[in-house]
């Protein structure tokens, strides 16, 4: 058998091993799949700045790590964003290594950080709901990007340009106000296509090597879209008490858009798994009544819509989701690939057995500062708890932390291969 044929065979075996567990079928062994990102670069001596700015260097490191770890599914590529595009766009909502703006620049060894803000103020929600497109163009986008800041000068009443007469004078006037925004956006678009091509090539190269990629489409539930990006943690928390109807109006507005956007991106991908980081639904953020009212209904409909279109939701249950297990048990069996951060494993087995596999949950602290012996003990206990009901092993918080010790990562992998056979 040729090497390419052997790699194709291995690719299919790895893909089947993981998806059989997701479908609650018997597998030949416990699979290894990670949502890790920067570890695939940093473990080869490529720092976070280089990973964001030198696409070829990042890809070479990623392939080396993939071969070294020999996982059933490699990590998420698209979370390592292009620092060059971010610079050109003058993005305001992040700090990252290598940033052109010194005020936003982090040391080379740190991964980027997102600055959560209330981009829509509490007293602006009505204005946004009245005309979301106008508010987005004239207020939200300038608040997020220095490059497109001039959009704030677009006059109110842009709908007046909907007839030819007003367009004759209105469009040239706006062009004069916007200056060279067009050339900068063109530059950003060209750089994005270069980055996108490098990502697509890396996924194809990994497939030729026999390694599936865990996902390359990311979605978000409606509440998190609002709370993460528009109202912020503090704003959304206060909204639940002070103006719950307006908060629900925002969630209702974005719910169908989240479905449409995710389906559009999934249509362009051969990988039919959708990563869905869940940020505000954990037990520590809202109580059960709030979860039942604000979060779960739209999240459940989102999951079901993706499943109906042949996709596998990959929710990352960030924070403690033990209080939410009764809700997760409402989902159809064998259709969800849920990654856990913090969970009561005993309760998960009691409530979710026969409904969903368990993906996780080796603590990041153990991989970073523990010993190979402690990692092995933890993984063995994990396999004892879940192997019969469906288990995929990974680190708990964002997969393998970029600071993980190689010997601990290899201890995790070796233990699964030795102890996780059927």
N, C-alpha and C positions, 0 to 999 in steps of 0.2 A: 504493500500500500504506500502511495506517495505521501510526502509530508503534508501536502495540502489536503489530501483526502483524510489523513489521520486527524488533522486539525479540525476539519469540518465535522468529523465524527465526534470529537471531543466537545465541540461547541454544542452540538445537539444533545449530547449526554448531560452536559452541565445545565443547559437550559431546561431540559426535562426534569433533572434532579430537583431543581428549585421549584419549578411550577407544579410538579407532582405534590410536593409538600404543601404548597399554597392550596391546591385542590383537595388536600387531606387524604392523599393517596400514599401508599407505601413507597418509600424510596430506598435505594441500595445503601445509602448512608445519610447522615445529617449533612445538609449542604452549608457552604460558607458563602455568604453574599454581604457586601458592605456598601453603606452609603457614604463612605469616607471620600474625601476629595484631596486636600493639600498633602496628606500623608504620602500619596503616590508620587509626589514631587520631592518633598523634603527628605524622605527616606533615602533618596539617591543624592543628597547634597545640594539639591536645587531649592533655593529659598523662596519665600512667598512672593517677593517682588519679581524674581525671575519667572516664576510660574505665571504671573499676570501679564508680563511684558514680552517674554521670549517664548512664543508659541511652540517653536520647534524643540527647544530645550525641555519644555514641560512635557511635550508628547514623548520624547525619547525616554525621559525619566519614568513616565507613566507606564510605558511598555515594559521597561526593565522591571519595575515593581510588580506588574501584573504577572510576569513570568516567574519572578522570585517567589511570590506568595501563592500562585497557582490556585486562586479562588475559583469558585463556581460562577460568580459574577463580580466584575470589577466595579469600582466606585463611580460616583456621579461627576461627570466632566464639567457640566455647564455651570456649576457653582463657582468655578475658577474663572471669574470674569476678566475681560480685557481691560487692563489698566490704561492702555492707549485710548480706547474709546471713552473711558470715564474722564480722562484728561481733556480730550477734545470737547466733550459735552459740558465740561465744567460742572460735573455732578456735585451736588451739595449734601446729599444725604448719607455719605459714607466717609470713613477714613480708611486709607489703604497704603500698603508699602509702595514707595515709589511715586506717590501722588505728586503732580506738578505743583500744587499749592502746598507750601510748607505747613500751613495750618491744618491740613488734612493728612499729612504724611505720617505713616507709622514706620517703625523700624522694619528692616527687610525680613526679619524672621517671623513677623506677626501676620496673621491673615486679616482680611478686611473686616471692618466693623460697620454695622448699620446703625444710623442715628434715628431712632424712632421719634417722630414729631407729630404734633397736631396740625397738619397742613391745612385742614379745614377747621376754623375756629368754631366754638360752640354756637356763636350767633350767626354763623355763615351757612349752616346746614340748609336753611330754607332757600337761600340763594342758589346753592348747589343743586338742590332737588328741583328747583324751578327750571334751570337750564344747565344740566351737567356738562354739556360740550363747551358752552361759552365759559363757564367757570373754570373748566380744566385748561382751556387755551389761555385765558387771560390771567388766571391766578395760580392754579396748581403748577403748571409746567414752569413758569418763571420762578416759583419757589423751590423747584427741584433742580434747576439747571441754570448756571450762569450764562451759558452760550445762548440759550433761548429766552433769557430774561427780557429782551425787548418785546416779547409777546405781551408783556404787561401794558404796553402802550397801545395795543389794539383797542380801538374805541368800543364802548358799549353799543349794542345794536348791530352786531356784525351780520345779523339776519337781513339787514337792509341791502346787503350785497346779493340778495337772491334774485334780482332783476338786472337785465343788461345795462340799463341807464346808470344806475348807481355804481355798477362795477367799473364803468369807464373811468371814473375819478377815484373811487374808493380803493381799488386794488393798487394802483400806482402810489397812492398816498401811503398805504400801509407798507409797501415795499420800501419807500424812502425811510419810514420810521424804523424798519427792521434791520436796515444796514446789511452787513455781510453774513447774517444768520444762515442764509441759503448755502453759501460756500462752506461754512463750518459744518453744517449738517451733511453736506455732500461728502466732506472729508471723513466725518464720523461713520457715515454709511459705508464708504469704501473700506475703512479699517475693520468695521464689523464683518463685512463679507470675507475679509482675509482671515479673521479669527474664526468665523463660522466654518469656513472651508477646512481650517486646521482641525477643528473639533470633529467634523464629519469624517475626515481622513483618519483620525485617530480611532474612532469607533470602527471604521472599516478595517483598519490594520489589526485591531484587537480581535475582530471577528475572524480574520484570516489566521491569527495565531491560535484560535480556538476558544476565545474568551468572550462570553456575552457581557454587555454593559447593563448595569442594574436598571437604568432608565436614562432618558435624555429629554423628557418632558416634565415640567413642573407645573402643578396647578395650585390653587388656593381656594379655601372655602370663603363664602361671602362675608361672614363676620370677621375673619382674620384680614381679609382685604381692607375692610373698613378700619378695623382697630389697629392693624400694623401700619398701614400706609396713610390713612387720612385723619383719624381722630387720635391715634396714639393710645398708649396704655392708660394713662391718667384720664384722657378725654373720654374714651369708650367706657371706662369704669364709672365715671361720673354720669355719663349719658344714661346708663342703666337705671339710675336713680332719679335724675333730674328731668330727662327728656326721653323716656324709653320709646315713645311713639316715633320720634324722629330717628332714633338709632335703628329701629326696625324698618323704617322707610328706606334707609340707606342699605341695609342688608337685603331687603326685598328688591331694590333696584339692581344690585350687583349679582344676585343669585343666578339669573339666566345668563348674564354676561360671563360669569365664571365657567359655566358649562360650555357655552359657545366657544370661548377662547381656548379652553382645554381641548375640545374636540378638534378645533382647527389645527392646533399644534400637533396633536396626536396623528392627524391625517398625514402629516408630512414626515412621520417617523416610522421606521420598521419595528421599533420597540414599543410594544403595546402595554407598557407599565407606566403609570403616572405617579410621580412623587408628589406628596401633599403634606408639607410641613404644617402641623397644627400648633399654634402658639398660645391662643387665649382660652382654650377649652379645658385646660388642666384643672385639677381640683383646687389648686391654690389661688386661682384667679377669680372664679365665680362659683356661687353656690349651686346646689342642684336645681332649684327652681329657675335660676337665671340660665343655666345650661339648657334646661328643657325648653325655655321660651326663646332665647336669643340665638343659641348656637346649634343645638342638635337638629332641629327640623330642616334647616337649609343644608347642613352638612350631610345628613342622611340622604336627602334628595340628590345632592351632588354625587355621592358615592353611587347611588342606584342609576343615575343617568349615565355615568361612565361605564358601569357594568353592562347596561343595556346596549351600549355601543361596542361591546367586545373588549373593553379595556380592564386592566387590573389596577385598582387604586392601591397606592403604596403610602398610606398615611404614616407620618412620623409623629407618634403620640408624645410630644415634648412635655416634660413635667410628669406629675403623678396622675395617671389615668385610672387608677384603681376605682375611684368613685364613679367612673363612667362605664364600667364594664357591663352593667345591666342594659345600657343603651346600645353598646356595641353588639350585644347578643341579638339585637333585632335585625342585624345584617344577614344577607343570604350566606349559607355555608359554603366555604371553599372559594370565595370570590375576592377576599381582601388579604393583602400582604402587609400586615401592620407591624411597624417597627416601634419597639417600646424603649422609652428612656427610663422611667421609674414605674414599677408596678409590683403589686403583691402577687407573686407567682402562684401561690396556693389558690388565691381567689380567681386568678385568670384561668387556672386549670379547671376549677369547679364550674365557672360560668361560661367560659368560651370553648370548652372541649366540644369538638364536633362542629364548631362554627368557624373558627379561624386558627391558623397556625400561630406560633409564637416566634417573633424575630427580634433578636437582641441577645442578651442585655448585659454583656460583660462590662463592668464599670470602667469608664475612661481613666479614673484615678488608679485603678489596678494596672492598666496597660502602661500608664505613664510612670508610676512610682512603685509598683509592686514587684514581685519576683516571679520568675517562670513557674515555680512550684505553686504559688498562690493562684496564678492564672489557671494552671492545670486543675487545681482543686475546684475552682469556681466553675470551669467549663464542664467538668465531670458531673457536678451537681446539677447544672443546667440540663445536660443530656439526660440524666436520671429522671428529672422532673417532666421533660417534654418530648423526648424522642418518639415515644409511642403515639403521641397525639399530633405531631407535626412541629418541627423545630428548624429554624434557620439561625445560625450563630453569627453574631457581629458584636462590635462594641456598642454600648448603650447610647452614648451621647455623640451623635454625628459620626457613628462608625468608629474608625481608628483615629484617635486624636493625632495631630501632626507631631506632637511631642512623644508619641509612644516609643518605648524601647523595642528595638528589633527582636531581642530575645523573648520579650513577652508576647509580641505578635506571633512569632513563630511557635511559641508554646501553645497559644490558642489554636493555631491551625493544626499542629501536630496532634494535639489532644483530640480534636474533632475527627481527624482521619483515623486515629487508632481506636478511639473509644466510641465513636459515633456510627460504627458499621451496623447494618441491620442483622 
